[in-house]
Amino acid sequence: MVVSKTWLAERVSEAVKAGQLLFGENRLQEGEEKIPALPENLEWHFIGGLQRNKVRKVLPLFPVIHSISSLKLATFTDRIAGELALRPKIFLEVNIGGEESKGGFSEEELHMAAEEISAMSHLNWCGLMCIPPRVEKPEEARPWFAKVRELQENLEKRTGRTLPELSMGMSGDFEVAIEEGSTIVRVGSAIFGPRLTR
């Protein structure tokens, strides 16, 4: 997935012309500006922190959400998706390093919530997402990625459902993430260069 946040639609269209179809945005307002301005055949994933007051507007634009970070948010999103007659694919965000500065489920919270989220009829829970603690070298992120993969396998056994997706790895460490089982890497600066600030 190419992370297009902060880049204008004109720049994103260059990636589209090169054959890229999957993009990730982390702010609703940017998505509202870009998505209508670009080809309809693109797939848009929402990768930023999701606030409950934005869910109703996010769902129609983004069929895939990478940042369901709590049971409360999952329950609310399931209800709104039902009202909108939508069934988005969702990733549950794992705070694998237990960092206070990051949102997401702890491992314990995930195990407690797994069966309830699995039963939500308007959400298609497809996997886990993580952003590991910051490291100096990509190889140092490997244990975190491996831990998320093991968690995925344990949750599959617990719920009896297949969770085929792992969203992990960014421009600096995506090779290691892929080696540890990632199915979606979120790459922005390696494609567009240093991120613009807004």
URCORUR-V615948 format. One record per backbone hydrogen bond with DSSP energy under -0.5 kcal/mol. NH is the residue of the N-H (numbers start at 1). CO is the residue of the C=O. E is the energy in kcal/mol with one decimal. If there is no record, write none. Layout:
# URCORUR-V615948
((NH CO E) (NH CO E))
This chain:
# URCORUR-V615948
((2 22 -2.2) (3 1 -0.6) (3 187 -2.1) (4 2 -0.8) (4 24 -1.9) (5 24 -0.6) (7 4 -1.9) (11 8 -0.8) (12 8 -2.1) (13 9 -2.3) (14 10 -0.6) (14 11 -0.8) (15 11 -0.9) (15 12 -0.6) (16 12 -1.8) (17 13 -2.4) (18 14 -1.2) (19 16 -1.8) (20 15 -2.4) (23 21 -0.5) (23 43 -2.7) (24 2 -2.3) (25 45 -2.4) (31 27 -1.9) (32 28 -2.7) (33 29 -1.4) (34 30 -2.7) (35 31 -2.3) (37 34 -1.1) (38 34 -0.7) (38 35 -1.1) (42 39 -1.2) (43 21 -3.0) (44 42 -0.5) (45 23 -2.6) (46 64 -2.9) (47 25 -3.0) (47 45 -0.6) (48 25 -0.8) (50 67 -0.7) (51 49 -0.6) (54 51 -2.1) (55 51 -0.7) (55 52 -0.9) (57 54 -0.8) (58 54 -2.4) (59 55 -2.4) (60 56 -0.5) (61 57 -0.6) (61 58 -0.9) (62 58 -2.5) (63 44 -0.5) (63 61 -0.6) (64 44 -0.9) (65 89 -2.4) (66 46 -3.1) (68 91 -1.9) (69 67 -0.9) (74 70 -2.2) (75 71 -2.7) (76 72 -2.1) (77 73 -2.8) (78 74 -2.5) (79 75 -1.8) (80 76 -2.4) (81 77 -2.7) (82 78 -1.9) (83 79 -1.9) (84 80 -1.9) (85 82 -0.9) (86 81 -2.9) (88 122 -0.5) (89 63 -2.4) (90 124 -2.2) (91 65 -2.5) (92 127 -2.2) (93 68 -2.4) (93 91 -0.6) (94 129 -3.2) (95 93 -0.5) (95 105 -2.7) (96 94 -1.6) (98 95 -1.8) (102 99 -1.4) (105 93 -3.1) (110 106 -2.2) (111 107 -2.1) (112 108 -2.0) (113 109 -2.1) (114 110 -1.8) (117 113 -2.6) (118 114 -2.4) (119 115 -1.1) (120 117 -1.4) (123 120 -0.9) (124 88 -2.8) (125 123 -0.9) (126 90 -2.4) (126 124 -0.6) (127 90 -0.9) (128 165 -1.3) (129 92 -2.3) (130 167 -1.9) (131 94 -0.6) (140 137 -1.6) (141 138 -2.0) (142 139 -1.2) (144 141 -0.6) (145 141 -2.0) (146 142 -2.8) (147 143 -1.8) (148 144 -1.8) (149 145 -2.2) (150 146 -2.2) (151 147 -2.0) (152 148 -2.6) (153 149 -2.1) (154 150 -2.3) (155 151 -2.4) (156 152 -2.0) (157 153 -1.8) (158 154 -2.1) (159 155 -2.6) (160 156 -2.2) (164 162 -0.5) (165 126 -2.4) (167 128 -2.9) (168 166 -0.9) (168 184 -1.4) (171 186 -0.6) (173 170 -1.4) (174 170 -1.6) (177 173 -2.0) (178 174 -2.5) (179 175 -2.0) (180 176 -1.4) (181 178 -1.8) (182 177 -2.5) (183 166 -2.4) (184 166 -1.9) (186 169 -2.9) (187 1 -2.8) (187 185 -0.8) (188 186 -0.5) (191 188 -1.7) (192 188 -2.8) (193 189 -1.7))
